[in-house]
Amino acid sequence: MQDRGEKRIDGRVSAVAAVLAVGLLALTHGCHGPAPEPEAAVRRPAAPESTAGAPPVDPTTRQAWFGDLHLHTSLSIDAYITNTRTLPEHAYRYAKGEPIPHVSGEWVQIRTPLDFMAVTDHAVMLGVARAMSDAEDPLSRSPIARDITSEEYEQSHRAFRKIVAAATTGDFEDLFSAEHADRTVRSAWAQVIDAAQRHNDPGHFTTFVAYEWTSMPKGSNLHRNVIFAGTDVPDWPYSSVNSDRPEDLWTYLEEARAKGDDVIAIPHNGNASQGLMYPLVDSDGEPIDARYAARRMENEPVTEVTQFKGTSETHPALSPLDEFADFELWNTLVGSTRTIEADEGSYVRSAYARGLALEADGNGNPYTFSLIGASDSHDSSSAVEEFNFTGGHGNADATPEIRLAKRESTLTASALNFSASGLAGVWAEENTREALFAAMRRGETFATSGPRLRVRLFAGERYPADLHLRRDAIARAYAEGVPMGSSLVARGDAAPRLLVWALRDPKSAPLERIQIVKVSLRDGEAVETIHDVACSDGLRPDPDTHRCPDNGATIDPSTCAYSQDVGAGQLRTTWRDPDHTAGEPAVYYARVLENPTCRWSTWDAIALGVDPPFEVPTTIRERAWSSPIWVRPAGG
């Protein structure tokens, strides 16, 4: 047993502390040259992988890079009212491993630096609240300025609710001057761009110019994070005040792409969307058609599956046979304490099923998206380490005392519901804007709940049964099949083989199992099945239940020490679906589970010398999700 009792020792430091020099482990495979694309492979439209005159990209040189593409600073009004005062400058310094000031009055620091980051402050009133606190700024003389900048919790939140209400109509004249606010937004946007440029260090640390579009029809969270490939960007961030319709945001993206750099939108974690994130109709209530599907996937090739506000892979009410479906659930509207029910349009597994059904009816598939994780932190820091969780919403969850107090706020019924999650994983040749963005375009991404565990998934009809044991496994996987984020056209009747490979985060718990989640369309009905395909410690899945036996891992909740003598450093296998039916379209993705570890709330309880809160689990199983592979019948 190893004592993981380093709670916040690496994370909270004095103002004069030196920066920790922590290396990031990268996983690479093979040294083979590129192979021709197999005939059966069908990929989504992708950004070019090489420039004119450059040699072709060798996919076997791709390695895993970790980052956060959803994070806020004091330029976001909801971050400012929770006393966050840090700026994009601080967020990038934090991501690179430097300590930054925290709303708690302490300094915070991530244990292992990130490889990339996008600061995504809300476009609505970008920088306005911060400007109101500047006595030299005309906005400081606005009727609402004193309230919005107040450090009194209820006073600032009442003002915030007034601004949110005004945002639904676009009429702010009773609150502040629209002309002054317009000037502030443009100035803050320039500040966002400047910070991203100054901190972008190709090959070492990558930044993206970005912002968040915050549509909230009837309280439903339809937010998208807009990520630009470069800096040839519009001089104005299109916000939900301009339009709360995703289709209108896509038009902005298409026009920006035609005039400058490539750009995509990444949908926010969908669990609080009341079924509107992955709908069956468009914003006008009309049935989704092929044009809608094509536009959505061109503009939104990636979606967020986990973050501080829970995980939206699936829900026990939607997947009752999935014993791991109850991971870090969130059941309130964002900015409200009102509970909501699980809805198929709010979860990615159901969205994959909807996409198959729409495609079968000739309407295209708007849900061939890949997966990433993100934090959605609102205090400039990606606090995704359970033992080092310092909150993410300013004074709403800044200290262990506040987080365990179960106080209701305008953000949530209780800070206990927040998760220490997640991260985006990207398989790319190098740590640059061009390589990372191209990977997001082609869908070779994965999500984790916080640890830096890596996962790869491939599919091919010609893979040998022992591919995972071969030294050239990755080269053959690319040459004879497709990676995650792609489609495979099945030419024969036999099930294609999947190659799945997961590698442990050496600073987290050992791996316990790999599962393959399958969503298929059978006689017009969606069917989901889950197979454990790789077990730790030489164990094998039960042939009847398709589940790994218990590997015997233990954890002491009084100290958070966990087993180090069971579990795996890596798991890999080549697997063929025993339930395959020829001609049946299907979606496959991998889910990798670690041995149990302590949840952040248990670490907080240990720090305070109290019992862990009973309202949330004492332990969790950290995990990673690969992006899917779509298997389609020939001629389908």
C-alpha positions as CSV (number, residue, x, y, z in Angstrom):
1,M,0.0,0.0,0.0
2,Q,1.3,3.5,-0.9
3,D,0.2,6.5,1.1
4,R,-1.1,9.1,-1.3
5,G,-1.1,11.6,1.6
6,E,0.5,14.5,-0.4
7,K,-2.8,16.5,-0.2
8,R,-2.1,19.9,-1.6
9,I,1.6,19.8,-0.6
10,D,2.5,20.2,-4.2
11,G,-0.6,22.4,-4.9
12,R,-0.5,25.2,-2.4
13,V,2.7,27.1,-2.0
14,S,3.9,30.5,-0.7
15,A,4.2,33.4,-3.0
16,V,8.0,33.0,-3.1
17,A,8.0,29.3,-3.7
18,A,10.0,28.0,-6.6
19,V,8.2,26.4,-9.6
20,L,8.2,22.6,-9.7
21,A,10.1,21.1,-12.6
22,V,7.9,18.2,-13.5
23,G,8.4,16.2,-16.7
24,L,5.5,15.0,-18.8
25,L,5.7,11.4,-20.0
26,A,4.8,10.9,-23.6
27,L,3.8,7.6,-25.3
28,T,5.0,6.9,-28.9
29,H,5.0,3.8,-31.0
30,G,6.9,2.6,-34.0
31,C,9.2,4.2,-36.5
32,H,7.6,3.0,-39.7
33,G,6.8,5.1,-42.7
34,P,3.3,6.1,-43.7
35,A,1.1,3.5,-45.4
36,P,-1.5,4.1,-48.0
37,E,-5.1,4.6,-46.8
38,P,-7.0,1.3,-46.7
39,E,-9.8,1.1,-49.2
40,A,-12.4,0.5,-46.4
41,A,-11.5,3.6,-44.4
42,V,-13.8,6.6,-44.5
43,R,-12.8,9.7,-42.6
44,R,-14.5,12.9,-41.7
45,P,-13.3,16.0,-43.5
46,A,-10.0,16.9,-41.9
47,A,-7.6,19.8,-41.8
48,P,-4.5,19.2,-44.0
49,E,-1.8,17.2,-42.2
50,S,1.0,18.6,-44.2
51,T,1.9,21.8,-46.0
52,A,3.0,22.3,-49.6
53,G,6.5,20.8,-50.1
54,A,6.5,19.2,-46.6
55,P,7.0,15.4,-46.3
56,P,3.8,13.4,-45.6
57,V,2.9,13.0,-41.9
58,D,3.9,9.7,-40.3
59,P,1.0,8.8,-38.1
60,T,3.1,6.4,-36.0
61,T,5.0,9.3,-34.6
62,R,1.8,10.7,-32.9
63,Q,1.9,10.9,-29.1
64,A,-0.5,11.9,-26.4
65,W,-0.7,15.5,-25.4
66,F,-2.9,16.7,-22.5
67,G,-4.7,20.1,-22.1
68,D,-7.7,22.1,-21.1
69,L,-9.9,23.8,-23.7
70,H,-12.5,25.2,-21.4
71,L,-11.4,27.6,-18.6
72,H,-12.4,31.1,-17.4
73,T,-10.7,34.1,-15.8
74,S,-12.0,37.3,-14.3
75,L,-12.9,38.5,-17.8
76,S,-16.0,36.2,-17.4
77,I,-18.7,38.0,-15.5
78,D,-19.7,34.9,-13.5
79,A,-16.1,34.3,-12.5
80,Y,-15.7,37.9,-11.4
81,I,-18.7,37.9,-9.1
82,T,-17.3,34.9,-7.3
83,N,-14.2,37.1,-6.5
84,T,-11.9,35.6,-9.2
85,R,-9.4,38.4,-10.1
86,T,-6.9,36.5,-12.2
87,L,-6.5,37.0,-15.9
88,P,-5.6,34.9,-19.0
89,E,-2.0,35.6,-18.2
90,H,-2.4,33.7,-14.9
91,A,-4.2,30.8,-16.5
92,Y,-1.4,30.1,-19.0
93,R,1.2,30.5,-16.2
94,Y,-0.7,28.0,-14.1
95,A,-0.9,25.5,-17.0
96,K,2.9,25.7,-17.5
97,G,3.4,24.8,-13.8
98,E,3.8,28.2,-12.1
99,P,2.0,29.1,-8.9
100,I,-0.8,31.7,-9.2
101,P,-2.9,33.6,-6.6
102,H,-6.2,32.0,-5.6
103,V,-9.5,33.5,-4.3
104,S,-8.8,31.6,-1.0
105,G,-5.9,33.9,-0.4
106,E,-3.4,31.1,-1.0
107,W,-1.4,30.2,-4.1
108,V,-2.2,27.2,-6.2
109,Q,-0.1,25.1,-8.5
110,I,-0.7,22.1,-10.7
111,R,1.6,19.1,-10.0
112,T,2.2,18.2,-13.7
113,P,2.1,21.0,-16.3
114,L,-0.3,20.8,-19.2
115,D,0.7,20.7,-22.8
116,F,-1.9,23.1,-24.2
117,M,-4.7,25.4,-23.0
118,A,-7.5,27.6,-24.4
119,V,-8.9,30.4,-22.1
120,T,-12.6,30.5,-23.0
121,D,-14.1,33.5,-21.2
122,H,-17.7,34.2,-21.9
123,A,-18.3,36.5,-24.9
124,V,-21.3,38.0,-23.3
125,M,-20.1,41.2,-21.5
126,L,-16.5,40.0,-21.8
127,G,-14.4,42.0,-19.3
128,V,-17.4,44.3,-18.4
129,A,-17.6,43.3,-14.7
130,R,-13.9,43.8,-14.3
131,A,-14.1,47.3,-15.9
132,M,-16.9,48.3,-13.5
133,S,-14.4,48.0,-10.6
134,D,-12.0,50.5,-12.3
135,A,-12.8,54.0,-11.0
136,E,-11.3,55.4,-14.2
137,D,-13.7,53.4,-16.4
138,P,-17.1,54.9,-17.4
139,L,-18.7,51.6,-16.7
140,S,-17.8,52.0,-13.0
141,R,-20.5,54.7,-12.8
142,S,-23.2,52.4,-14.1
143,P,-26.3,51.8,-11.9
144,I,-25.4,48.2,-11.3
145,A,-21.6,48.6,-10.9
146,R,-21.5,48.8,-7.1
147,D,-23.6,45.6,-6.8
148,I,-21.8,43.5,-9.4
149,T,-18.4,44.3,-8.0
150,S,-19.4,43.8,-4.4
151,E,-17.6,41.1,-2.4
152,E,-20.8,40.4,-0.5
153,Y,-22.1,37.1,-1.9
154,E,-25.8,37.8,-2.2
155,Q,-25.4,41.4,-3.4
156,S,-23.2,40.4,-6.3
157,H,-25.3,37.4,-7.3
158,R,-28.6,39.4,-7.3
159,A,-26.9,41.8,-9.7
160,F,-25.6,38.9,-11.8
161,R,-29.2,37.5,-12.1
162,K,-30.3,40.9,-13.4
163,I,-27.7,40.9,-16.1
164,V,-28.5,37.3,-17.1
165,A,-32.1,38.3,-17.4
166,A,-31.1,41.3,-19.6
167,A,-28.9,39.0,-21.7
168,T,-32.0,37.1,-22.9
169,T,-33.4,40.3,-24.5
170,G,-30.1,42.0,-25.3
171,D,-31.4,45.2,-23.6
172,F,-28.9,46.4,-21.0
173,E,-29.7,50.1,-21.1
174,D,-31.1,50.2,-17.6
175,L,-28.0,48.6,-16.3
176,F,-25.1,50.1,-18.2
177,S,-24.1,51.9,-21.4
178,A,-24.1,49.5,-24.4
179,E,-21.6,51.8,-26.1
180,H,-19.1,51.6,-23.2
181,A,-19.7,47.8,-22.9
182,D,-19.0,47.4,-26.6
183,R,-15.7,49.1,-26.2
184,T,-14.8,47.0,-23.2
185,V,-15.6,43.7,-25.0
186,R,-13.4,44.6,-27.9
187,S,-10.6,45.6,-25.6
188,A,-10.9,42.4,-23.6
189,W,-11.0,40.3,-26.8
190,A,-7.7,41.9,-27.8
191,Q,-6.3,41.1,-24.4
192,V,-7.4,37.4,-24.9
193,I,-5.6,37.3,-28.3
194,D,-2.5,39.0,-26.9
195,A,-2.2,36.6,-24.0
196,A,-2.6,33.5,-26.2
197,Q,0.1,34.8,-28.6
198,R,2.6,35.6,-25.9
199,H,2.3,32.3,-24.2
200,N,2.3,30.1,-27.3
201,D,5.6,28.3,-27.5
202,P,5.5,25.8,-30.4
203,G,6.9,22.4,-29.5
204,H,6.7,23.1,-25.7
205,F,3.3,24.7,-24.8
206,T,0.4,25.5,-27.1
207,T,-2.3,28.1,-26.7
208,F,-5.5,28.7,-28.7
209,V,-7.4,31.9,-29.2
210,A,-10.9,31.0,-27.9
211,Y,-14.0,32.1,-26.1
212,E,-17.3,30.6,-24.9
213,W,-20.7,31.2,-26.6
214,T,-23.3,31.0,-23.9
215,S,-26.8,30.2,-25.2
216,M,-29.3,29.4,-22.3
217,P,-32.8,29.0,-23.8
218,K,-35.2,28.5,-20.8
219,G,-32.2,27.7,-18.6
220,S,-30.9,24.9,-20.9
221,N,-27.1,24.9,-21.2
222,L,-26.2,25.0,-24.9
223,H,-22.8,26.6,-24.5
224,R,-20.1,26.1,-27.0
225,N,-16.4,26.8,-26.8
226,V,-15.1,28.4,-29.9
227,I,-11.5,27.4,-30.7
228,F,-9.5,29.1,-33.5
229,A,-6.6,27.4,-35.2
230,G,-4.6,30.5,-35.4
231,T,-4.8,34.3,-34.8
232,D,-6.4,35.5,-38.1
233,V,-9.7,35.8,-36.2
234,P,-12.7,38.2,-36.2
235,D,-12.3,41.4,-34.2
236,W,-15.5,40.6,-32.3
237,P,-16.5,37.3,-30.5
238,Y,-20.0,36.4,-31.6
239,S,-22.1,35.9,-28.5
240,S,-25.5,34.6,-27.5
241,V,-26.8,38.2,-27.4
242,N,-26.3,38.2,-31.2
243,S,-28.2,34.9,-31.3
244,D,-28.9,31.9,-29.1
245,R,-29.3,29.5,-32.0
246,P,-26.4,27.1,-32.7
247,E,-27.1,27.4,-36.4
248,D,-26.3,31.1,-36.4
249,L,-23.1,30.4,-34.5
250,W,-22.2,28.0,-37.3
251,T,-22.7,30.7,-39.8
252,Y,-20.3,32.9,-37.9
253,L,-17.8,30.1,-37.8
254,E,-18.2,29.5,-41.6
255,E,-17.7,33.1,-42.4
256,A,-14.7,33.4,-40.1
257,R,-13.2,30.2,-41.7
258,A,-13.7,31.7,-45.2
259,K,-11.9,34.9,-44.2
260,G,-9.2,33.6,-41.8
261,D,-8.0,30.6,-39.9
262,D,-10.0,27.4,-39.3
263,V,-12.3,27.4,-36.3
264,I,-14.5,24.9,-34.5
265,A,-17.0,24.9,-31.7
266,I,-16.9,22.3,-28.9
267,P,-20.3,21.7,-27.2
268,H,-20.3,22.1,-23.5
269,N,-20.9,19.1,-21.3
270,G,-24.5,18.3,-22.3
271,N,-26.0,17.0,-19.0
272,A,-27.7,20.3,-18.1
273,S,-29.1,20.9,-21.6
274,Q,-32.6,19.5,-20.8
275,G,-32.2,17.3,-23.9
276,L,-31.4,20.2,-26.3
277,M,-27.7,19.6,-26.9
278,Y,-28.2,16.5,-29.1
279,P,-31.7,17.1,-30.4
280,L,-33.8,15.4,-33.2
281,V,-35.0,18.8,-34.4
282,D,-33.3,22.1,-35.3
283,S,-33.8,25.4,-33.5
284,D,-37.0,26.1,-35.5
285,G,-38.4,22.7,-34.4
286,E,-38.0,21.2,-37.9
287,P,-36.7,17.6,-38.2
288,I,-33.0,17.3,-38.7
289,D,-31.9,16.7,-42.3
290,A,-28.7,15.9,-44.1
291,R,-27.7,19.6,-44.5
292,Y,-28.1,20.2,-40.8
293,A,-26.0,17.1,-40.1
294,A,-23.2,18.1,-42.4
295,R,-23.0,21.6,-41.0
296,R,-23.0,20.4,-37.5
297,M,-20.1,18.0,-38.0
298,E,-18.1,20.5,-40.0
299,N,-18.4,23.0,-37.2
300,E,-18.6,20.7,-34.1
301,P,-16.4,17.7,-34.7
302,V,-15.6,17.3,-31.0
303,T,-17.7,17.4,-27.9
304,E,-17.0,17.7,-24.1
305,V,-18.0,14.5,-22.1
306,T,-16.7,15.4,-18.6
307,Q,-15.8,18.5,-16.6
308,F,-16.4,20.2,-13.2
309,K,-20.1,20.1,-13.7
310,G,-20.3,16.3,-14.0
311,T,-20.0,13.7,-16.7
312,S,-22.3,13.3,-19.7
313,E,-21.3,9.9,-21.1
314,T,-24.6,8.4,-20.0
315,H,-26.9,8.1,-17.0
316,P,-28.2,5.1,-15.0
317,A,-31.8,6.0,-16.1
318,L,-30.7,5.7,-19.7
319,S,-28.2,2.8,-19.3
320,P,-29.7,0.6,-16.5
321,L,-27.4,-2.3,-17.3
322,D,-24.2,-0.2,-17.1
323,E,-22.9,-0.6,-13.5
324,F,-20.4,2.3,-14.1
325,A,-23.0,4.7,-15.5
326,D,-23.3,6.7,-12.2
327,F,-20.0,8.4,-12.4
328,E,-20.0,12.0,-11.2
329,L,-23.6,12.8,-12.2
330,W,-25.0,16.4,-12.3
331,N,-28.7,16.9,-12.0
332,T,-29.3,20.7,-11.7
333,L,-29.6,23.5,-14.3
334,V,-26.5,25.6,-14.5
335,G,-26.9,28.7,-12.4
336,S,-29.9,27.2,-10.6
337,T,-30.7,24.7,-7.9
338,R,-33.6,23.3,-9.9
339,T,-33.2,19.6,-10.5
340,I,-33.6,18.1,-14.0
341,E,-34.3,14.6,-15.3
342,A,-32.0,12.6,-17.5
343,D,-32.8,13.1,-21.1
344,E,-31.4,11.2,-24.2
345,G,-30.6,14.5,-25.8
346,S,-28.2,15.4,-23.0
347,Y,-25.8,12.4,-23.1
348,V,-23.3,11.4,-25.7
349,R,-24.1,7.6,-25.7
350,S,-27.7,8.4,-26.6
351,A,-26.6,10.9,-29.1
352,Y,-24.6,8.2,-30.9
353,A,-27.7,6.1,-31.1
354,R,-29.8,9.0,-32.4
355,G,-27.1,9.6,-35.1
356,L,-27.3,6.1,-36.3
357,A,-31.1,6.3,-36.5
358,L,-31.1,9.6,-38.4
359,E,-28.5,8.2,-40.8
360,A,-30.5,5.1,-41.4
361,D,-33.5,7.3,-42.4
362,G,-31.4,9.2,-44.9
363,N,-31.0,12.4,-42.8
364,G,-27.3,12.2,-42.3
365,N,-25.6,11.8,-38.9
366,P,-25.0,15.0,-36.9
367,Y,-23.4,13.1,-34.0
368,T,-20.2,11.6,-35.4
369,F,-18.3,13.6,-32.9
370,S,-15.1,12.7,-31.0
371,L,-14.6,13.2,-27.2
372,I,-12.5,15.4,-25.0
373,G,-12.7,16.4,-21.3
374,A,-12.2,19.9,-19.9
375,S,-12.4,21.6,-16.5
376,D,-14.7,24.6,-17.0
377,S,-12.8,26.2,-14.1
378,H,-13.8,29.7,-13.3
379,D,-10.7,30.7,-11.4
380,S,-7.9,30.3,-14.0
381,S,-6.7,26.9,-12.7
382,S,-7.4,23.4,-14.0
383,A,-7.7,21.7,-10.6
384,V,-8.4,18.2,-11.8
385,E,-6.2,16.3,-9.3
386,E,-8.4,14.8,-6.6
387,F,-5.8,15.1,-3.8
388,N,-5.0,18.7,-4.9
389,F,-8.5,20.0,-5.6
390,T,-8.7,23.7,-5.0
391,G,-12.2,24.3,-6.4
392,G,-13.1,26.0,-9.7
393,H,-15.8,28.5,-9.0
394,G,-14.2,31.3,-6.9
395,N,-15.7,31.8,-3.4
396,A,-18.4,29.2,-4.1
397,D,-15.9,26.3,-3.5
398,A,-12.6,27.9,-2.7
399,T,-11.7,26.0,0.6
400,P,-12.4,22.6,2.1
401,E,-14.6,24.3,4.7
402,I,-16.8,25.8,2.0
403,R,-16.9,22.7,-0.2
404,L,-18.1,20.5,2.7
405,A,-20.5,23.0,4.1
406,K,-23.3,22.0,1.6
407,R,-24.3,25.6,1.1
408,E,-26.7,26.3,-1.7
409,S,-25.7,29.0,-4.2
410,T,-26.8,30.3,-7.6
411,L,-24.3,27.9,-9.1
412,T,-25.4,24.6,-7.6
413,A,-27.4,22.9,-4.8
414,S,-24.1,22.1,-3.1
415,A,-20.4,22.4,-4.0
416,L,-20.2,18.7,-3.2
417,N,-21.6,18.1,-6.7
418,F,-18.6,19.6,-8.4
419,S,-16.1,17.2,-10.0
420,A,-12.3,17.4,-10.2
421,S,-12.5,16.7,-13.9
422,G,-11.3,16.6,-16.7
423,L,-8.7,16.8,-19.4
424,A,-8.5,16.6,-23.2
425,G,-6.1,14.1,-24.7
426,V,-5.0,14.6,-28.3
427,W,-2.8,12.2,-30.4
428,A,-0.6,14.5,-32.6
429,E,2.8,14.5,-34.1
430,E,4.0,17.5,-32.2
431,N,2.8,20.0,-29.6
432,T,1.8,22.8,-32.0
433,R,-1.4,24.6,-33.0
434,E,-1.3,23.0,-36.4
435,A,-0.8,19.4,-35.2
436,L,-3.2,19.6,-32.3
437,F,-6.0,21.3,-34.3
438,A,-5.6,18.8,-37.2
439,A,-6.0,16.0,-34.6
440,M,-9.2,17.5,-33.3
441,R,-10.5,17.9,-36.9
442,R,-9.8,14.2,-37.7
443,G,-11.1,13.1,-34.3
444,E,-8.1,11.4,-32.8
445,T,-8.8,12.6,-29.3
446,F,-9.8,11.2,-26.0
447,A,-11.1,12.4,-22.6
448,T,-10.0,11.6,-19.1
449,S,-11.6,12.4,-15.7
450,G,-8.3,14.0,-14.6
451,P,-5.4,11.5,-14.6
452,R,-2.9,11.4,-17.6
453,L,-3.8,7.9,-18.7
454,R,-3.7,7.3,-22.4
455,V,-5.9,5.3,-24.6
456,R,-5.9,4.4,-28.4
457,L,-8.5,2.6,-30.4
458,F,-8.3,1.2,-34.0
459,A,-10.5,-1.0,-36.2
460,G,-9.7,-3.1,-39.2
461,E,-11.0,-6.1,-41.1
462,R,-7.5,-7.5,-41.8
463,Y,-6.1,-7.2,-38.3
464,P,-4.5,-10.5,-37.0
465,A,-5.9,-11.8,-33.7
466,D,-2.5,-11.1,-32.0
467,L,-2.0,-7.6,-33.4
468,H,-1.6,-6.2,-29.8
469,L,1.4,-8.4,-29.2
470,R,3.3,-7.3,-32.3
471,R,6.1,-4.8,-32.3
472,D,4.7,-3.0,-35.3
473,A,1.1,-3.0,-33.9
474,I,0.5,0.7,-34.3
475,A,2.0,0.9,-37.8
476,R,-0.2,-2.0,-39.0
477,A,-3.2,-0.5,-37.2
478,Y,-2.9,2.7,-39.2
479,A,-2.0,0.9,-42.4
480,E,-4.7,-1.8,-42.4
481,G,-7.5,0.0,-40.6
482,V,-8.6,3.3,-39.0
483,P,-8.0,5.1,-35.7
484,M,-10.7,6.5,-33.4
485,G,-12.6,9.3,-34.8
486,S,-13.0,7.6,-38.1
487,S,-15.5,5.3,-39.9
488,L,-14.8,1.8,-41.2
489,V,-16.9,0.4,-44.1
490,A,-17.2,-3.3,-43.4
491,R,-16.8,-5.2,-46.7
492,G,-17.3,-8.7,-45.3
493,D,-19.8,-10.4,-43.1
494,A,-17.3,-11.0,-40.2
495,A,-16.9,-8.5,-37.4
496,P,-13.9,-6.2,-37.8
497,R,-11.3,-6.5,-35.1
498,L,-10.6,-3.7,-32.6
499,L,-7.1,-2.9,-31.3
500,V,-7.3,-1.1,-27.9
501,W,-4.4,0.0,-25.8
502,A,-4.3,1.9,-22.5
503,L,-1.4,3.1,-20.5
504,R,-1.5,4.1,-16.8
505,D,-0.7,7.5,-15.5
506,P,2.3,6.7,-13.3
507,K,1.2,9.3,-10.8
508,S,-2.3,7.8,-10.4
509,A,-3.7,4.3,-9.6
510,P,-3.1,1.2,-11.7
511,L,-5.5,0.3,-14.5
512,E,-8.3,-2.2,-13.6
513,R,-10.0,-2.9,-16.9
514,I,-10.8,-1.8,-20.5
515,Q,-14.3,-1.9,-21.7
516,I,-15.7,-1.6,-25.2
517,V,-19.1,0.2,-25.3
518,K,-21.1,-0.6,-28.4
519,V,-24.2,1.3,-29.7
520,S,-25.9,-0.4,-32.6
521,L,-29.1,-0.1,-34.6
522,R,-31.0,-3.4,-34.8
523,D,-34.4,-3.4,-36.6
524,G,-34.6,0.3,-36.2
525,E,-34.0,0.2,-32.5
526,A,-30.9,1.3,-30.6
527,V,-29.1,-1.4,-28.6
528,E,-26.2,-0.9,-26.3
529,T,-23.8,-3.5,-25.0
530,I,-20.7,-3.4,-22.9
531,H,-17.9,-5.9,-22.9
532,D,-14.9,-6.0,-20.6
533,V,-12.1,-6.8,-23.1
534,A,-8.9,-6.6,-21.0
535,C,-8.5,-7.3,-17.3
536,S,-5.6,-6.6,-15.0
537,D,-3.6,-9.2,-13.1
538,G,-4.0,-11.9,-15.8
539,L,-7.7,-12.1,-15.2
540,R,-10.2,-12.9,-18.0
541,P,-13.7,-11.7,-18.6
542,D,-16.5,-14.1,-17.6
543,P,-17.9,-15.6,-20.8
544,D,-21.5,-15.1,-19.6
545,T,-21.4,-11.7,-18.0
546,H,-18.5,-10.3,-20.1
547,R,-17.1,-8.7,-16.9
548,C,-13.7,-8.9,-15.3
549,P,-13.5,-10.5,-11.9
550,D,-12.6,-8.3,-9.0
551,N,-8.9,-7.8,-8.9
552,G,-8.8,-7.4,-5.2
553,A,-7.7,-3.7,-5.1
554,T,-8.3,-2.0,-1.8
555,I,-8.3,1.5,-0.4
556,D,-8.1,2.9,3.1
557,P,-10.6,5.9,3.2
558,S,-9.0,7.2,6.4
559,T,-5.7,7.8,4.6
560,C,-6.5,7.3,0.9
561,A,-3.7,4.8,0.6
562,Y,-4.5,2.3,-2.1
563,S,-3.2,-1.0,-3.5
564,Q,0.0,-0.8,-5.6
565,D,0.4,-4.6,-5.9
566,V,-2.6,-5.2,-8.1
567,G,-3.7,-3.5,-11.3
568,A,-1.8,-2.9,-14.5
569,G,0.6,-0.4,-15.9
570,Q,-0.9,-1.0,-19.3
571,L,-3.7,-3.1,-20.9
572,R,-4.0,-4.0,-24.5
573,T,-5.9,-6.5,-26.6
574,T,-7.2,-7.2,-30.1
575,W,-11.0,-7.9,-29.8
576,R,-13.7,-9.1,-32.1
577,D,-17.4,-8.3,-31.3
578,P,-19.2,-11.6,-30.5
579,D,-22.6,-10.0,-31.0
580,H,-21.8,-8.7,-34.5
581,T,-24.6,-8.9,-37.0
582,A,-23.6,-8.4,-40.7
583,G,-25.1,-5.2,-42.2
584,E,-25.8,-3.7,-38.8
585,P,-24.3,-0.2,-38.3
586,A,-22.6,0.3,-35.0
587,V,-20.5,2.7,-32.9
588,Y,-17.6,1.4,-30.7
589,Y,-15.6,3.3,-28.1
590,A,-13.3,2.3,-25.2
591,R,-13.7,3.1,-21.6
592,V,-10.7,2.6,-19.3
593,L,-11.1,2.3,-15.5
594,E,-8.5,2.7,-12.8
595,N,-8.6,1.0,-9.5
596,P,-10.6,2.9,-6.9
597,T,-9.1,6.1,-5.4
598,C,-10.4,8.8,-3.0
599,R,-12.7,11.4,-4.3
600,W,-11.7,15.0,-3.6
601,S,-14.4,15.4,-0.9
602,T,-12.8,12.5,1.0
603,W,-9.4,14.3,0.8
604,D,-11.1,17.4,2.1
605,A,-12.6,15.5,5.0
606,I,-9.2,14.1,5.9
607,A,-7.7,17.6,5.8
608,L,-10.4,18.9,8.2
609,G,-10.4,15.8,10.4
610,V,-14.1,15.1,9.8
611,D,-16.0,12.2,8.4
612,P,-16.4,12.1,4.5
613,P,-19.8,13.5,3.4
614,F,-22.4,10.8,2.9
615,E,-24.1,12.6,0.0
616,V,-21.3,11.7,-2.5
617,P,-19.2,8.6,-2.9
618,T,-16.1,8.2,-0.8
619,T,-14.1,6.8,-3.7
620,I,-14.3,7.0,-7.4
621,R,-12.9,5.1,-10.4
622,E,-11.0,7.6,-12.5
623,R,-11.4,6.8,-16.2
624,A,-10.7,7.7,-19.8
625,W,-13.0,7.5,-22.9
626,S,-11.7,7.0,-26.4
627,S,-13.4,8.7,-29.3
628,P,-15.6,6.2,-31.2
629,I,-15.2,4.3,-34.4
630,W,-18.2,4.0,-36.7
631,V,-18.6,0.6,-38.5
632,R,-20.9,0.9,-41.4
633,P,-22.0,-1.8,-43.8
634,A,-20.8,-1.5,-47.4
635,G,-23.5,0.2,-49.5
636,G,-25.2,1.4,-46.3
